[in-house]
Amino acid sequence: MKRLSMEGLKRAKAAGKKLGNPKNLTDSARRKGSEAMRTKAKEAYKHIIPLMVRMRENSTLQQIADHLNEQGELTTRGKAWSSVAVMRVLDRISE
């Protein structure tokens, strides 16, 4: 097993794949990644963000999640909405 893993890593490295530990990322790289995630979330959820913002005035995060689930909306990972997922999307768009 170890041999197969090592061979796979060597092939990946030879193919130009970047290998490493994300803890080694610079602050600049982390900011760039965060911005990319915000952009991806805004794009993926652009059709439901206005609804989420409108509902947030009078609804809990769980009520918003329940409504999205009732409408058949899924997260970008294909999962049902939770209050935490709603909160994260709303946080990302406000940054």
Secondary structure, DSSP 8 states (H G I E B T S, - for coil): -HHHHHHHHHHHHHTT-----GGG--HHHHHHHHHHHHHHHHHHTTTTHHHHHHHHTTS-HHHHHHHHHHTT---TTS----HHHHHHHHHHHH-
